[in-house]
């Protein structure tokens, strides 16, 4: 956490800020989804409660917080109450491990009669070293919360939805994990920051002892090396986050509302935040693996730091400016993929459950395995 009380405090506050960023982004995403779906369907959407319907978010919050706390007679109280809490934890913990910018350097300074610093603060909750393993491991725990909600509710529709959701999650996690094996082999690391730095600057790679350089306007992004993996990964993340066309766990025409049928008010809201949290993780990882993460297209981090040093008077301010520019680059990519999640929801119809399972086991998994084998062969040939 840090070497002294100041660094420990800042890192603790940083974790709280990142968590609040994720939670507070949910109402905005709900508003974007409502307005976006209205735009897609050629209607107005929320526009009466406040300017552009923005105050509808506050009305929703009041409704969630003031609803009656209802518990079914057949529910298992411990599981029933624990499920919404545990639904929120995996998304929040995994999201904090995603690097969103270059580190911020803080020069030494005097405070309370002693010298503090210098410090290097990462623009992420924590750096695990094996970031992708940690994120996949933590986010996969969401399957347990669905089972807890389904069984703890004491409702057959909830249980059916939970069984569907857990089977779907386990099925698509295999293809998801295999889809990024090629990415890990390509970059040769599990560290998310190192993956991002490997994609900086214009397109350039070494093949059989020869350096191949692309045009200056073409960035060195992973999408150009792993296009199939990008398609497979993004498809499986829709199933992992239970979003259309893979939201069979919440099939209203068959299961009322799925695993959260018996939940209302703030408990339902926590499930909702957990779902959007997984959308944010998927969008962040998509940007990181295949679109350069926080790197600015066609420009290296060193070049941005050099420009910032010529503008800012001190090294600390230059690093803060560099981090801000890289954060804006990450945010644009991150927001784009969140919009794609919304776009797809209001464009594609829901699969039948047998189609969903066939698609995962008979299509995505074989293609992910083939991509891994092909990538290994190309890397072997390129290194020879």
C-alpha positions as CSV (number, residue, x, y, z in Angstrom):
1,X,0.0,0.0,0.0
2,X,2.9,2.4,0.6
3,X,6.1,3.2,2.4
4,X,4.6,5.9,4.7
5,X,1.3,7.1,6.0
6,X,0.9,9.7,3.2
7,X,1.3,7.1,0.4
8,X,-0.9,4.6,2.2
9,X,-3.6,7.3,2.6
10,X,-3.4,8.4,-1.1
11,X,-3.6,4.8,-2.3
12,X,-6.5,4.1,0.0
13,X,-8.4,7.2,-1.3
14,X,-7.5,6.2,-4.9
15,X,-9.3,2.8,-4.4
16,X,-12.4,4.6,-3.1
17,X,-12.3,7.1,-6.0
18,X,-12.0,4.3,-8.6
19,X,-14.9,2.4,-6.9
20,X,-17.1,5.6,-6.9
21,X,-16.1,6.2,-10.6
22,X,-17.5,2.7,-11.5
23,X,-20.7,3.1,-9.4
24,X,-21.4,6.7,-10.5
25,X,-20.9,5.8,-14.1
26,X,-23.9,3.4,-13.9
27,X,-26.6,6.0,-13.8
28,X,-25.0,7.9,-16.7
29,X,-24.8,4.6,-18.7
30,X,-28.5,4.0,-17.9
31,X,-29.3,7.5,-19.2
32,X,-27.2,6.9,-22.3
33,X,-28.9,3.5,-22.9
34,X,-32.3,5.1,-22.6
35,X,-31.5,7.9,-24.9
36,X,-29.5,5.7,-27.3
37,X,-32.3,3.1,-27.5
38,X,-34.8,5.9,-28.2
39,X,-32.5,7.2,-31.0
40,X,-32.2,3.7,-32.5
41,X,-36.0,3.2,-32.3
42,X,-36.8,6.7,-33.6
43,X,-38.4,7.9,-30.4
44,X,-37.7,10.5,-27.7
45,X,-36.8,8.6,-24.6
46,X,-36.7,10.4,-21.1
47,X,-37.0,14.1,-21.7
48,X,-39.4,15.5,-19.1
49,X,-37.7,15.1,-15.7
50,X,-35.0,17.7,-15.9
51,X,-33.0,18.8,-18.9
52,X,-32.7,16.0,-21.4
53,X,-34.3,13.7,-18.8
54,X,-31.2,13.8,-16.6
55,X,-33.1,14.1,-13.4
56,X,-34.8,10.8,-14.1
57,X,-31.6,9.3,-12.7
58,X,-32.3,11.0,-9.3
59,X,-35.9,9.8,-9.4
60,X,-34.7,6.2,-10.0
61,X,-32.3,6.5,-7.1
62,X,-35.0,7.7,-4.7
63,X,-37.2,4.9,-5.9
64,X,-34.6,2.2,-5.3
65,X,-33.7,3.6,-1.8
66,X,-37.2,3.9,-0.6
67,X,-38.9,0.7,-1.8
68,X,-40.2,-1.7,0.8
69,X,-37.7,-4.3,1.9
70,X,-39.4,-7.5,0.9
71,X,-38.2,-11.0,1.7
72,X,-40.0,-14.1,0.4
73,X,-41.2,-16.6,3.0
74,X,-39.4,-19.4,1.2
75,X,-36.1,-17.6,0.9
76,X,-32.8,-18.5,2.6
77,X,-32.2,-15.2,4.3
78,X,-28.3,-15.4,4.5
79,X,-28.0,-16.3,0.8
80,X,-30.8,-13.9,-0.2
81,X,-29.1,-10.9,1.4
82,X,-25.5,-11.9,0.5
83,X,-26.1,-12.4,-3.2
84,X,-26.5,-8.7,-4.2
85,X,-23.5,-7.7,-2.1
86,X,-21.3,-10.4,-3.7
87,X,-22.6,-9.4,-7.1
88,X,-21.1,-6.0,-6.7
89,X,-17.7,-7.1,-5.4
90,X,-16.1,-9.0,-8.4
91,X,-16.7,-6.1,-10.8
92,X,-15.4,-3.5,-8.5
93,X,-12.3,-5.5,-7.5
94,X,-11.4,-6.5,-11.1
95,X,-12.0,-3.0,-12.5
96,X,-9.5,-1.5,-10.1
97,X,-6.7,-3.6,-11.6
98,X,-7.0,-2.0,-15.1
99,X,-4.3,0.6,-15.8
100,X,-5.9,3.8,-17.1
101,X,-2.9,6.1,-17.6
102,X,0.8,6.5,-17.1
103,X,2.0,6.9,-13.4
104,X,1.9,10.3,-11.8
105,X,5.2,11.4,-10.1
106,X,5.1,13.6,-7.0
107,X,8.2,15.5,-6.1
108,X,9.5,15.7,-2.5
109,X,7.7,18.3,-0.4
110,X,7.7,19.6,3.2
111,X,4.7,19.0,5.4
112,X,4.3,18.9,9.2
113,X,7.9,19.6,9.7
114,X,9.3,16.7,7.7
115,X,10.1,15.8,4.1
116,X,7.7,13.5,2.2
117,X,8.3,11.8,-1.1
118,X,9.2,11.5,-3.9
119,X,6.2,9.2,-4.8
120,X,5.0,7.4,-7.9
121,X,1.2,6.9,-8.0
122,X,-0.3,4.5,-10.5
123,X,-3.5,5.5,-12.2
124,X,-5.2,2.2,-11.1
125,X,-6.2,0.6,-7.9
126,X,-3.3,-1.8,-7.7
127,X,-0.8,-3.5,-10.0
128,X,-0.9,-7.2,-9.5
129,X,1.9,-8.1,-11.9
130,X,-0.3,-10.9,-13.3
131,X,-3.2,-8.5,-14.0
132,X,-5.1,-10.6,-16.6
133,X,-5.0,-13.7,-14.4
134,X,-6.3,-11.7,-11.4
135,X,-9.1,-10.0,-13.4
136,X,-10.3,-13.3,-15.0
137,X,-10.2,-15.1,-11.7
138,X,-12.1,-12.4,-9.7
139,X,-14.7,-11.7,-12.4
140,X,-15.5,-15.4,-12.8
141,X,-16.7,-15.4,-9.2
142,X,-19.8,-13.6,-10.4
143,X,-21.3,-17.1,-11.3
144,X,-21.5,-17.9,-7.6
145,X,-23.6,-14.8,-6.9
146,X,-26.1,-15.8,-9.5
147,X,-26.5,-19.3,-7.9
148,X,-26.8,-17.7,-4.5
149,X,-29.5,-15.4,-5.7
150,X,-31.4,-18.2,-7.5
151,X,-31.2,-20.7,-4.6
152,X,-31.6,-18.1,-1.8
153,X,-34.8,-16.6,-3.3
154,X,-36.7,-19.9,-3.0
155,X,-38.4,-19.3,-6.3
156,X,-38.3,-21.8,-9.2
157,X,-38.0,-19.1,-11.8
158,X,-35.1,-17.6,-10.0
159,X,-33.4,-21.0,-9.7
160,X,-33.9,-21.7,-13.4
161,X,-32.4,-18.3,-14.3
162,X,-29.5,-19.0,-12.0
163,X,-28.8,-22.4,-13.5
164,X,-29.0,-20.9,-17.0
165,X,-26.6,-18.0,-16.0
166,X,-24.0,-20.2,-14.4
167,X,-24.0,-22.7,-17.3
168,X,-23.7,-19.9,-19.7
169,X,-20.9,-18.2,-17.8
170,X,-18.9,-21.4,-17.5
171,X,-19.4,-22.3,-21.1
172,X,-18.3,-18.9,-22.5
173,X,-15.4,-18.5,-20.0
174,X,-13.6,-21.3,-21.8
175,X,-13.7,-19.5,-25.2
176,X,-12.9,-16.1,-23.5
177,X,-9.8,-17.5,-21.7
178,X,-8.6,-19.2,-24.9
179,X,-9.2,-16.0,-27.0
180,X,-6.6,-14.1,-25.0
181,X,-3.9,-16.9,-24.9
182,X,-2.8,-15.6,-28.3
183,X,-2.6,-12.1,-26.9
184,X,-0.5,-13.3,-23.9
185,X,1.9,-15.2,-26.3
186,X,2.2,-12.2,-28.5
187,X,3.2,-9.8,-25.8
188,X,5.0,-12.3,-23.6
189,X,3.6,-11.0,-20.3
190,X,0.6,-11.1,-18.0
191,X,1.2,-7.5,-16.9
192,X,-1.4,-5.2,-18.3
193,X,0.8,-2.1,-18.3
194,X,3.5,-3.9,-20.3
195,X,0.9,-5.0,-22.8
196,X,-0.2,-1.4,-23.2
197,X,3.4,-0.1,-23.7
198,X,4.1,-2.8,-26.3
199,X,1.4,-1.2,-28.5
200,X,2.7,2.3,-28.5
201,X,4.0,4.1,-31.6
202,X,3.3,3.2,-35.2
203,X,2.9,-0.4,-36.5
204,X,6.3,-2.2,-36.3
205,X,7.3,-5.8,-35.7
206,X,10.1,-8.3,-36.3
207,X,9.5,-11.3,-38.6
208,X,12.3,-13.8,-39.3
209,X,15.0,-11.3,-38.4
210,X,13.5,-8.5,-40.5
211,X,11.9,-5.4,-39.1
212,X,8.5,-4.7,-40.8
213,X,7.3,-1.1,-40.4
214,X,3.8,0.1,-41.4
215,X,2.8,3.6,-42.3
216,X,3.1,6.3,-39.6
217,X,-0.7,6.7,-39.3
218,X,-1.3,3.0,-38.5
219,X,-0.9,2.4,-34.7
220,X,0.8,-0.7,-33.3
221,X,-2.4,-2.1,-31.8
222,X,-3.1,-5.7,-31.0
223,X,-6.2,-5.7,-33.3
224,X,-3.8,-5.9,-36.3
225,X,-2.1,-9.0,-34.9
226,X,-5.1,-10.7,-33.3
227,X,-8.3,-9.8,-35.2
228,X,-10.0,-13.1,-34.6
229,X,-9.1,-13.0,-30.9
230,X,-10.6,-9.6,-30.7
231,X,-13.9,-10.7,-32.2
232,X,-14.0,-13.8,-30.1
233,X,-13.1,-12.0,-26.9
234,X,-15.7,-9.2,-27.4
235,X,-18.4,-11.7,-28.3
236,X,-17.8,-13.8,-25.2
237,X,-17.8,-10.7,-22.9
238,X,-21.5,-10.1,-23.9
239,X,-22.3,-13.6,-22.6
240,X,-20.2,-13.1,-19.5
241,X,-22.1,-9.9,-18.6
242,X,-25.5,-11.4,-19.5
243,X,-26.2,-8.8,-22.1
244,X,-28.3,-9.2,-25.3
245,X,-28.2,-11.3,-27.3
246,X,-27.0,-13.6,-24.5
247,X,-29.4,-12.5,-21.7
248,X,-31.1,-15.9,-21.4
249,X,-30.7,-15.8,-17.6
250,X,-33.2,-12.9,-17.6
251,X,-35.6,-14.2,-20.3
252,X,-38.7,-12.2,-19.3
253,X,-41.1,-14.3,-21.6
254,X,-39.9,-17.5,-19.9
255,X,-38.5,-16.7,-16.4
256,X,-40.3,-13.5,-15.3
257,X,-36.9,-11.8,-14.6
258,X,-34.5,-14.7,-14.0
259,X,-32.3,-15.0,-11.0
260,X,-33.3,-11.6,-9.6
261,X,-37.1,-12.1,-9.8
262,X,-37.6,-11.8,-6.1
263,X,-35.3,-8.7,-5.7
264,X,-36.4,-5.1,-5.6
265,X,-35.2,-1.7,-4.4
266,X,-31.6,-1.3,-3.5
267,X,-30.8,-5.1,-3.7
268,X,-31.9,-5.1,-7.3
269,X,-29.8,-2.0,-7.9
270,X,-26.7,-3.8,-6.7
271,X,-27.2,-6.6,-9.3
272,X,-27.7,-3.8,-11.9
273,X,-24.4,-2.1,-10.9
274,X,-22.6,-5.5,-11.0
275,X,-23.8,-6.1,-14.6
276,X,-22.6,-2.7,-15.7
277,X,-19.4,-3.3,-13.8
278,X,-18.7,-6.3,-16.0
279,X,-19.5,-4.2,-19.1
280,X,-16.8,-1.7,-17.9
281,X,-14.3,-4.5,-17.3
282,X,-14.9,-5.9,-20.8
283,X,-14.7,-2.5,-22.4
284,X,-11.4,-1.7,-20.5
285,X,-9.8,-5.0,-21.4
286,X,-11.0,-4.7,-25.1
287,X,-9.3,-1.3,-25.3
288,X,-6.2,-2.6,-23.5
289,X,-5.6,-5.9,-25.4
290,X,-6.5,-4.8,-28.9
291,X,-6.6,-0.9,-29.1
292,X,-3.5,0.2,-27.3
293,X,-5.0,0.8,-23.8
294,X,-4.1,4.3,-22.6
295,X,-1.5,4.8,-25.3
296,X,-2.1,7.6,-27.8
297,X,-2.3,6.3,-31.4
298,X,0.9,6.6,-33.3
299,X,2.8,8.3,-30.4
300,X,5.0,6.8,-27.8
301,X,4.8,7.5,-24.1
302,X,8.3,9.0,-24.2
303,X,7.3,11.5,-27.0
304,X,4.3,12.6,-24.9
305,X,6.5,13.0,-21.8
306,X,9.0,15.1,-23.8
307,X,6.2,17.4,-25.0
308,X,4.7,17.7,-21.5
309,X,8.2,18.6,-20.1
310,X,8.5,21.4,-22.6
311,X,5.1,22.8,-21.4
312,X,5.0,22.1,-17.7
313,X,7.5,23.8,-15.4
314,X,8.3,20.8,-13.1
315,X,8.7,17.1,-13.5
316,X,5.7,16.4,-11.3
317,X,3.4,18.6,-13.4
318,X,4.7,17.2,-16.6
319,X,3.9,13.6,-15.4
320,X,0.4,14.8,-14.3
321,X,-0.1,16.3,-17.8
322,X,1.2,13.1,-19.5
323,X,-1.1,11.0,-17.3
324,X,-4.1,13.2,-18.1
325,X,-3.6,12.9,-21.9
326,X,-3.2,9.2,-21.7
327,X,-6.3,8.9,-19.5
328,X,-8.3,10.8,-22.1
329,X,-7.1,8.4,-24.8
330,X,-8.1,5.4,-22.7
331,X,-11.5,7.0,-21.8
332,X,-12.4,7.6,-25.5
333,X,-11.8,3.9,-26.3
334,X,-13.5,2.8,-23.1
335,X,-16.6,4.9,-23.8
336,X,-16.8,3.7,-27.4
337,X,-17.0,0.0,-26.4
338,X,-19.5,0.8,-23.7
339,X,-21.6,2.3,-26.4
340,X,-21.2,-0.8,-28.6
341,X,-22.7,-2.8,-25.7
342,X,-25.7,-0.6,-25.7
343,X,-25.9,-0.5,-29.5
344,X,-25.9,-4.3,-29.8
345,X,-28.6,-4.7,-27.1
346,X,-31.1,-2.7,-29.1
347,X,-30.1,-4.2,-32.4
348,X,-29.9,-8.0,-32.1
349,X,-32.6,-10.4,-30.9
350,X,-32.1,-12.9,-28.1
351,X,-30.8,-16.4,-28.9
352,X,-32.8,-19.5,-28.0
353,X,-31.0,-21.3,-25.2
354,X,-29.9,-24.3,-27.3
355,X,-28.6,-21.8,-29.9
356,X,-26.6,-20.0,-27.2
357,X,-25.0,-23.2,-25.9
358,X,-24.3,-24.5,-29.5
359,X,-22.7,-21.2,-30.4
360,X,-20.4,-21.3,-27.4
361,X,-19.3,-24.9,-27.6
362,X,-19.4,-25.6,-31.4
363,X,-18.3,-22.2,-32.8
364,X,-16.5,-19.9,-30.4
365,X,-14.5,-22.6,-28.5
366,X,-13.1,-24.3,-31.6
367,X,-12.2,-21.0,-33.2
368,X,-10.5,-19.8,-30.1
369,X,-8.5,-23.0,-29.9
370,X,-7.6,-22.6,-33.6
371,X,-6.5,-19.0,-33.1
372,X,-4.2,-20.1,-30.2
373,X,-2.6,-22.8,-32.4
374,X,-2.1,-20.5,-35.4
375,X,-0.6,-17.8,-33.2
376,X,1.8,-20.2,-31.6
377,X,2.9,-21.4,-35.1
378,X,3.4,-17.9,-36.4
379,X,5.4,-16.8,-33.4
380,X,7.6,-19.9,-33.8
381,X,8.2,-19.2,-37.5
382,X,8.8,-15.5,-36.8
383,X,11.4,-16.2,-34.1
384,X,13.3,-18.8,-36.3
